[in-house]
Amino acid sequence: MIELELRQIVDAIRIPLSVTDNHGTVLAENRAWASVRQMLGEEAQGLQNLLEKAIESKTEQSLKACGLTVLASPLENGYIVLQLKGEDLQKLREQMEDTMQTNSAYQETLSNFGIQNCIATSDSMIRIFTKAKQVAAYPTTILLLGETGVGKEVVSSFIHHNSDRADKPFIKINCSAIPEPLMESELFGYEKGAFTGAREKGKMGLFELANHGTILLDEIGDMSLPLQAKLLRTIQENEIMRVGGTHPIKLDVRLISATSRNIEEMVASGKFLDALYYRLNVVELQIPPLRKRQEDIIPLAEFYLQHFCEKYKLTKEFAPDVRSCFLQYGWPGNVRELRNTVENLTVSSIGTWIVREDLPTRIAGRDSIVAHSHVHSGETSMKAAVEALQRDLVSEAIHRQGSLRKAAAALDMDPTTLGRLAKKLGVELS
């Protein structure tokens, strides 16, 4: 309760502020301080040295980096307050204004490309959307490649809504979700009496429903070879034949297909028709996994947090260490996993701030598991748990990396600081 009140108080203060305990553990810091960390960049690792000096000396210490002076001031109650020197606040405001102007120009650029409703911060995704914008104006077929959950459906929607078919139907089909015996009739429809149980008047297929619009065939790699042959004919002739029908039906449909499989390997092994592959792959867009475009992680997380807060009428914020965990996690489920995680955190976290303790273990990282195990194995004091956690992390890093210098780089620490910490914890350096 005390830490929650402390976080609320610190967040209400408009100047950059961070509060730690006398072991250097961050108890609370506001969003303005997160901006300071961002501006310090690599120099931010010096803050740990600054804290250690203030804790050991019990006197105010200072650090000058990137034109800013950071003060670490010990309080009588054991807390350490990190803040900027008074005259540097104006420098910070000026730097933030420059950043805001840059972001404004960036958003204007995105708007010019017609992607203001898409989250694209990384160069790779901006290139994807830029190319998608270019080809959207033409009715050519497009093949979207990428792991499950990377956002292939989002890109396909973007293409449709930036084409001259935007006011026409956009039909999405997951080829892996429709049973094989039903796939042909679902795609192409059927005539009256085509099979037992058929509707008396027959039924239009999804291709007919998409006429003059766009159709997305997602997970097309799961389509059987006989159906691939029929799809190939549809593309070549711009017409479909209903199941049980005798007359072809002419169509004008823009086709986008997508798959998470290695379709070239499928072609080589005979599991996918090469003629169909070349028809589908007039324009190819390879969407990178989320782990390879880290610049998109936080903007996406913030976007989904705002979305779910509005949906559930809640007010939530990510604590800075949560953002760090998001950036360090590999996101094997890509954007879909991120979206589901943010929804979970929005509804399950207590209070305004979403903190590291709210995160699933797989995202919070190994140190959370270690700290948790020490607390529940009898080492119930905070000091003992923190020291045990530090000892495990330092020992493992040195053993795994083979040298103090490499271990320090892996832990994002100064080698001298790591050496002192290892000695203090009784960790062997050889």
MARMARLUM-708277 format. One line per field, with one value per residue (C-alpha): residue number from 1; residue in one letter; x, y, z. Coordinates in nm, 3 decimals. Example, Ala and Ser with C-alpha at 12.3 -4.5 7.8 and 13.67 -1.06 7.14 Angstrom:
nr	1,2
rest	a,s
u	1.230,1.367
v	-0.450,-0.106
w	0.780,0.714
This chain:
nr	1,2,3,4,5,6,7,8,9,10,11,12,13,14,15,16,17,18,19,20,21,22,23,24,25,26,27,28,29,30,31,32,33,34,35,36,37,38,39,40,41,42,43,44,45,46,47,48,49,50,51,52,53,54,55,56,57,58,59,60,61,62,63,64,65,66,67,68,69,70,71,72,73,74,75,76,77,78,79,80,81,82,83,84,85,86,87,88,89,90,91,92,93,94,95,96,97,98,99,100,101,102,103,104,105,106,107,108,109,110,111,112,113,114,115,116,117,118,119,120,121,122,123,124,125,126,127,128,129,130,131,132,133,134,135,136,137,138,139,140,141,142,143,144,145,146,147,148,149,150,151,152,153,154,155,156,157,158,159,160,161,162,163,164,165,166,167,168,169,170,171,172,173,174,175,176,177,178,179,180,181,182,183,184,185,186,187,188,189,190,191,192,193,194,195,196,197,198,199,200,201,202,203,204,205,206,207,208,209,210,211,212,213,214,215,216,217,218,219,220,221,222,223,224,225,226,227,228,229,230,231,232,233,234,235,236,237,238,239,240,241,242,243,244,245,246,247,248,249,250,251,252,253,254,255,256,257,258,259,260,261,262,263,264,265,266,267,268,269,270,271,272,273,274,275,276,277,278,279,280,281,282,283,284,285,286,287,288,289,290,291,292,293,294,295,296,297,298,299,300,301,302,303,304,305,306,307,308,309,310,311,312,313,314,315,316,317,318,319,320,321,322,323,324,325,326,327,328,329,330,331,332,333,334,335,336,337,338,339,340,341,342,343,344,345,346,347,348,349,350,351,352,353,354,355,356,357,358,359,360,361,362,363,364,365,366,367,368,369,370,371,372,373,374,375,376,377,378,379,380,381,382,383,384,385,386,387,388,389,390,391,392,393,394,395,396,397,398,399,400,401,402,403,404,405,406,407,408,409,410,411,412,413,414,415,416,417,418,419,420,421,422,423,424,425,426,427,428,429,430
rest	m,i,e,l,e,l,r,q,i,v,d,a,i,r,i,p,l,s,v,t,d,n,h,g,t,v,l,a,e,n,r,a,w,a,s,v,r,q,m,l,g,e,e,a,q,g,l,q,n,l,l,e,k,a,i,e,s,k,t,e,q,s,l,k,a,c,g,l,t,v,l,a,s,p,l,e,n,g,y,i,v,l,q,l,k,g,e,d,l,q,k,l,r,e,q,m,e,d,t,m,q,t,n,s,a,y,q,e,t,l,s,n,f,g,i,q,n,c,i,a,t,s,d,s,m,i,r,i,f,t,k,a,k,q,v,a,a,y,p,t,t,i,l,l,l,g,e,t,g,v,g,k,e,v,v,s,s,f,i,h,h,n,s,d,r,a,d,k,p,f,i,k,i,n,c,s,a,i,p,e,p,l,m,e,s,e,l,f,g,y,e,k,g,a,f,t,g,a,r,e,k,g,k,m,g,l,f,e,l,a,n,h,g,t,i,l,l,d,e,i,g,d,m,s,l,p,l,q,a,k,l,l,r,t,i,q,e,n,e,i,m,r,v,g,g,t,h,p,i,k,l,d,v,r,l,i,s,a,t,s,r,n,i,e,e,m,v,a,s,g,k,f,l,d,a,l,y,y,r,l,n,v,v,e,l,q,i,p,p,l,r,k,r,q,e,d,i,i,p,l,a,e,f,y,l,q,h,f,c,e,k,y,k,l,t,k,e,f,a,p,d,v,r,s,c,f,l,q,y,g,w,p,g,n,v,r,e,l,r,n,t,v,e,n,l,t,v,s,s,i,g,t,w,i,v,r,e,d,l,p,t,r,i,a,g,r,d,s,i,v,a,h,s,h,v,h,s,g,e,t,s,m,k,a,a,v,e,a,l,q,r,d,l,v,s,e,a,i,h,r,q,g,s,l,r,k,a,a,a,a,l,d,m,d,p,t,t,l,g,r,l,a,k,k,l,g,v,e,l,s
u	0.000,0.286,0.459,0.130,0.077,0.438,0.392,0.075,0.251,0.557,0.344,0.150,0.471,0.539,0.919,1.127,1.160,1.266,1.267,1.467,1.525,1.870,1.953,1.897,1.564,1.331,1.013,0.851,0.930,0.709,0.671,0.882,1.173,1.121,1.187,1.514,1.623,1.543,1.745,2.043,2.047,2.356,2.468,2.172,2.379,2.583,2.279,2.353,2.703,2.553,2.308,2.581,2.794,2.497,2.408,2.765,2.842,2.490,2.551,2.420,2.606,2.584,2.629,2.673,2.562,2.426,2.434,2.217,2.314,2.140,2.137,2.102,1.990,1.963,1.672,1.656,1.390,1.630,1.491,1.715,1.565,1.694,1.617,1.762,1.955,1.718,1.871,1.865,1.486,1.466,1.714,1.493,1.182,1.361,1.479,1.127,0.982,1.231,1.129,0.760,0.823,1.009,0.725,0.473,0.663,0.685,0.310,0.249,0.464,0.265,-0.059,0.064,0.110,-0.242,-0.128,-0.227,-0.445,-0.163,0.110,0.437,0.746,1.017,1.178,1.082,0.710,0.710,0.860,0.589,0.307,0.469,0.492,0.140,0.012,0.185,0.041,-0.306,-0.405,-0.361,-0.576,-0.274,-0.256,-0.053,0.110,0.168,0.430,0.520,0.485,0.148,0.028,0.257,-0.031,-0.092,-0.465,-0.396,-0.182,-0.447,-0.713,-0.484,-0.444,-0.819,-0.902,-0.640,-0.766,-1.048,-1.247,-1.258,-1.637,-1.686,-1.691,-1.380,-1.418,-1.167,-1.133,-0.913,-0.840,-0.730,-1.059,-1.296,-1.321,-1.184,-1.517,-1.690,-1.417,-1.514,-1.881,-1.789,-1.555,-1.746,-2.104,-2.335,-2.645,-2.978,-2.962,-2.583,-2.556,-2.760,-2.856,-2.799,-3.031,-3.325,-3.220,-2.849,-2.597,-2.355,-1.991,-1.754,-1.592,-1.931,-1.992,-1.659,-1.739,-1.595,-1.418,-1.128,-1.092,-0.826,-0.733,-0.546,-0.329,-0.351,-0.072,-0.333,-0.537,-0.550,-0.397,-0.734,-0.870,-0.550,-0.611,-0.964,-0.837,-0.573,-0.844,-1.049,-0.752,-0.664,-1.017,-1.158,-1.458,-1.589,-1.801,-2.047,-2.056,-2.311,-2.318,-2.288,-2.223,-1.923,-1.985,-1.759,-1.612,-1.399,-1.222,-0.890,-0.711,-0.477,-0.337,-0.135,0.054,0.283,0.435,0.748,0.560,0.871,0.960,0.603,0.637,0.970,0.819,0.510,0.267,0.180,0.123,0.406,0.173,-0.057,0.237,0.357,0.003,-0.032,0.316,0.296,0.370,0.523,0.528,0.734,0.619,0.895,0.823,0.778,1.113,1.288,1.111,1.146,1.065,0.703,0.662,0.596,0.378,0.169,0.143,0.036,-0.216,-0.377,-0.369,-0.560,-0.800,-0.883,-0.900,-1.164,-1.343,-1.360,-1.378,-1.054,-0.747,-0.415,-0.048,0.260,0.537,0.882,1.012,0.714,0.819,1.171,1.033,0.828,1.142,1.347,1.083,1.092,0.714,0.690,0.319,0.401,0.147,-0.140,0.036,0.114,-0.249,-0.381,-0.120,-0.216,-0.585,-0.504,-0.300,-0.567,-0.839,-0.634,-0.393,-0.488,-0.463,-0.369,-0.015,0.061,0.383,0.631,0.468,0.151,0.332,0.321,0.642,0.752,0.756,0.873,1.194,1.400,1.490,1.124,1.116,1.434,1.314,0.981,1.151,1.375,1.087,0.890,1.183,1.227,1.432,1.145,1.326,1.338,1.713,1.787,1.568,1.730,2.083,2.001,1.859,2.165,2.398,2.221,2.215,2.579,2.705,2.513,2.622,2.991,2.974,2.783,2.986,3.327,3.463,3.372,3.372,3.133,2.911,2.893,2.787,2.519,2.385,2.412,2.651,2.991,3.260,3.404,3.061,2.995,3.333,3.253,2.907,3.044,3.299,3.029,2.805,3.090,3.074,3.388,3.530,3.740
v	0.000,0.236,0.173,0.222,0.558,0.651,0.572,0.782,1.078,1.062,1.031,1.343,1.550,1.710,1.737,1.423,1.216,0.863,0.713,0.404,0.225,0.205,-0.101,0.083,-0.087,0.151,0.206,0.472,0.697,0.917,0.941,1.257,1.057,0.793,1.074,1.153,0.789,0.791,1.108,0.975,0.669,0.456,0.705,0.591,0.292,0.541,0.598,0.270,0.393,0.720,0.536,0.319,0.622,0.797,0.484,0.425,0.790,0.883,1.221,1.380,1.273,1.404,1.270,1.480,1.314,1.438,1.796,1.718,1.694,1.418,1.438,1.139,1.268,1.028,1.101,1.029,0.760,0.555,0.656,0.790,1.058,1.096,1.428,1.685,1.987,2.284,2.479,2.166,2.144,2.411,2.213,1.909,2.102,2.230,1.879,1.740,2.016,1.924,1.559,1.648,1.851,1.557,1.320,1.563,1.572,1.194,1.157,1.401,1.179,0.872,1.059,1.144,0.772,0.705,0.491,0.711,0.432,0.176,0.140,0.161,0.305,0.070,0.129,-0.223,-0.171,0.177,0.019,-0.249,0.005,0.235,-0.048,-0.164,0.190,0.193,-0.138,-0.088,0.124,-0.171,-0.490,-0.722,-1.026,-0.993,-1.259,-1.176,-1.386,-1.394,-1.582,-1.634,-1.318,-1.065,-0.862,-1.000,-0.934,-0.573,-0.520,-0.678,-0.447,-0.152,-0.250,-0.285,0.046,0.230,0.091,0.207,-0.088,0.054,0.096,-0.258,-0.590,-0.716,-1.091,-1.267,-1.646,-1.860,-2.165,-2.369,-2.309,-2.454,-2.835,-2.964,-3.122,-2.785,-2.562,-2.576,-2.500,-2.221,-2.054,-2.105,-2.172,-2.444,-2.494,-2.632,-3.008,-3.019,-3.258,-3.401,-3.124,-2.843,-2.543,-2.553,-2.233,-2.300,-2.066,-1.795,-1.860,-1.620,-1.525,-1.409,-1.214,-1.039,-0.940,-0.593,-0.598,-0.782,-1.135,-1.247,-1.616,-1.649,-1.958,-2.054,-2.305,-2.529,-2.559,-2.904,-2.964,-3.028,-2.701,-2.521,-2.631,-2.485,-2.162,-2.139,-2.165,-1.896,-1.656,-1.733,-1.702,-1.444,-1.672,-1.941,-2.248,-2.333,-2.690,-2.868,-2.576,-2.583,-2.219,-2.011,-1.686,-1.392,-1.203,-0.896,-0.974,-0.848,-1.146,-1.121,-1.442,-1.498,-1.781,-1.845,-2.148,-2.162,-2.176,-2.207,-2.529,-2.650,-2.581,-2.768,-3.069,-3.076,-2.973,-2.645,-2.591,-2.390,-2.231,-2.111,-1.981,-1.765,-1.635,-1.540,-1.396,-1.102,-0.873,-1.025,-0.855,-1.026,-0.901,-0.931,-1.082,-0.844,-0.942,-0.801,-0.465,-0.365,-0.002,-0.110,-0.293,0.000,0.200,-0.114,-0.184,0.175,0.162,-0.156,-0.026,0.285,0.069,-0.163,0.122,0.286,-0.045,-0.133,0.228,0.201,0.420,0.238,0.320,0.104,0.142,0.200,-0.146,-0.304,-0.136,-0.272,-0.625,-0.585,-0.490,-0.779,-1.046,-1.239,-1.234,-1.574,-1.507,-1.169,-0.884,-1.117,-1.226,-0.863,-0.762,-1.045,-0.974,-0.607,-0.695,-0.936,-0.672,-0.406,-0.604,-0.800,-0.540,-0.355,0.023,0.273,0.149,-0.181,-0.295,-0.576,-0.797,-0.798,-0.951,-1.322,-1.494,-1.560,-1.184,-1.059,-1.257,-1.506,-1.264,-1.246,-1.627,-1.630,-1.355,-1.533,-1.865,-1.708,-1.534,-1.857,-2.074,-1.910,-1.602,-1.375,-1.044,-0.809,-0.757,-1.132,-1.189,-0.902,-1.017,-1.376,-1.257,-1.045,-1.333,-1.574,-1.328,-1.221,-1.576,-1.708,-1.418,-1.460,-1.837,-1.813,-1.527,-1.645,-1.304,-1.010,-0.769,-0.980,-1.047,-0.672,-0.608,-0.879,-0.727,-0.371,-0.271,-0.107,-0.379,-0.202,-0.184,-0.550,-0.644,-0.462,-0.617,-0.967,-0.922,-0.794,-1.094,-1.345,-1.453,-1.616,-1.423,-1.708
w	0.000,0.086,-0.247,-0.434,-0.263,-0.337,-0.708,-0.717,-0.549,-0.774,-1.088,-0.990,-0.982,-1.320,-1.296,-1.371,-1.054,-0.955,-0.605,-0.500,-0.172,-0.009,-0.220,-0.547,-0.625,-0.809,-0.607,-0.824,-1.117,-1.329,-1.705,-1.713,-1.570,-1.840,-2.091,-1.911,-1.940,-2.309,-2.368,-2.174,-2.401,-2.334,-2.068,-1.853,-1.733,-1.528,-1.305,-1.125,-1.036,-0.919,-0.692,-0.544,-0.459,-0.294,-0.094,0.024,0.109,0.228,0.067,-0.251,-0.566,-0.923,-1.274,-1.588,-1.912,-2.245,-2.119,-1.816,-1.449,-1.252,-0.871,-0.635,-0.295,0.006,0.243,0.616,0.562,0.348,0.008,-0.269,-0.495,-0.851,-1.016,-1.253,-1.141,-1.145,-1.436,-1.655,-1.654,-1.926,-2.139,-2.099,-2.204,-2.515,-2.608,-2.556,-2.776,-3.051,-3.016,-3.038,-3.354,-3.506,-3.413,-3.559,-3.889,-3.883,-3.828,-4.115,-4.337,-4.239,-4.307,-4.656,-4.716,-4.591,-4.298,-4.007,-3.867,-3.875,-3.614,-3.805,-3.636,-3.762,-4.101,-4.212,-4.150,-4.302,-4.615,-4.611,-4.586,-4.841,-5.095,-5.008,-5.070,-5.408,-5.531,-5.379,-5.679,-5.917,-5.927,-5.927,-5.698,-5.378,-5.161,-4.793,-4.613,-4.245,-3.918,-3.753,-3.581,-3.752,-3.897,-4.246,-4.214,-4.112,-4.422,-4.644,-4.497,-4.557,-4.923,-4.973,-4.805,-5.009,-5.341,-5.567,-5.428,-5.075,-5.087,-5.219,-5.027,-4.848,-4.779,-4.551,-4.554,-4.331,-4.545,-4.243,-4.060,-4.324,-4.347,-4.677,-4.796,-4.759,-4.899,-5.268,-5.208,-4.964,-5.210,-5.534,-5.422,-5.549,-5.761,-5.649,-5.588,-5.622,-5.326,-5.041,-4.801,-5.052,-5.028,-5.261,-5.437,-5.428,-5.267,-5.372,-5.287,-5.116,-5.448,-5.579,-5.258,-5.311,-5.671,-5.758,-5.422,-5.257,-5.123,-4.875,-4.874,-4.545,-4.479,-4.845,-4.785,-4.619,-4.939,-5.102,-5.446,-5.622,-5.485,-5.581,-5.941,-5.934,-5.780,-6.054,-6.320,-6.141,-6.148,-6.510,-6.648,-6.402,-6.354,-6.121,-6.168,-5.892,-5.762,-5.981,-6.224,-6.602,-6.684,-6.569,-6.381,-6.470,-6.174,-6.103,-5.774,-5.641,-5.478,-5.179,-5.033,-4.717,-4.552,-4.256,-4.430,-4.644,-4.970,-5.187,-5.004,-5.058,-5.431,-5.441,-5.261,-5.484,-5.210,-5.381,-5.754,-5.903,-6.161,-5.883,-5.680,-5.970,-6.025,-5.660,-5.623,-5.865,-5.568,-5.255,-4.914,-4.643,-4.302,-4.037,-3.694,-3.403,-3.247,-3.556,-3.539,-3.175,-3.251,-3.302,-2.969,-2.735,-2.981,-3.042,-2.668,-2.598,-2.883,-2.750,-2.393,-2.500,-2.702,-2.412,-2.160,-2.379,-2.432,-2.061,-1.933,-1.734,-1.677,-1.692,-1.755,-1.811,-1.554,-1.715,-1.617,-1.794,-2.117,-2.063,-2.020,-2.338,-2.531,-2.391,-2.459,-2.789,-2.868,-3.043,-3.098,-3.253,-3.256,-3.170,-2.850,-2.761,-2.811,-2.594,-2.326,-2.307,-2.280,-1.998,-1.813,-1.864,-1.692,-1.436,-1.293,-0.974,-0.963,-1.232,-1.294,-1.466,-1.297,-1.358,-1.096,-1.310,-1.608,-1.695,-1.584,-1.942,-2.008,-1.667,-1.712,-1.518,-1.239,-1.135,-1.111,-0.903,-0.668,-0.628,-0.548,-0.285,-0.113,-0.095,0.013,0.352,0.262,0.340,0.390,0.092,0.138,0.135,-0.172,-0.364,-0.276,-0.371,-0.700,-0.773,-0.681,-0.915,-1.205,-1.166,-1.119,-1.419,-1.643,-1.558,-1.604,-1.932,-2.086,-1.969,-1.869,-1.647,-1.941,-2.150,-1.847,-1.779,-2.139,-2.115,-1.792,-1.929,-1.648,-1.616,-1.568,-1.262,-1.100,-1.176,-1.028,-0.702,-0.689,-0.751,-0.471,-0.236,-0.316,-0.287,-0.653,-0.793,-1.092,-1.234
